[in-house]
Amino acid sequence: MNTANQYLKAIYLVQEIENGPASTGSIAEMLDVSPASANEMVGKLEADGLCAHEKYKGVELTDDGIMRAREALQNYCIIERFLLEVLEVEDFRAEARQLEPVIDETVAERLDTIIDRRPECPDCFDAETDVCGLLECDPAD
């Protein structure tokens, strides 16, 4: 996965939380980056046709952006589920965030064969709690 995919996933989740365009401030906060960094990457994503950014209104993903964001979210769910269900990592969310940028599509697909992803993924992801809804854990963990 690359940084662009992390941004697409964040925009997708912020759009869900805010029920509309994602503010660059919320994107920056979700990714723990500066607003300037978020604005710079949003500009690159917009140039690639993955989102549209209207100043003071926010960022909206294009159809291509939504597709890539959902793939990135699905990979993130796979990582979370693998860490918790197979490796029994207690702080699986923190570990998943660290692994997310370095797990490529091939590794995610191999992990997926171990966890047996369900068809509702990535719609299973709860943006508010930042966790896959298919995990058998207390979201407050």
Secondary structure, 3 states (H helix, E strand, C coil): CCHHHHHHHHHHHHHHHHCCCECHHHHHHHHCCCHHHHHHHHHHHHHCCCEEEECCCEEEECHHHHHHHHHHHHHHHHHHHHHHHHCCCCCHHHHHHHHCCCCCHHHHHHHHHHHCCCCCCCCCEECCCCEECCCCCCCCC
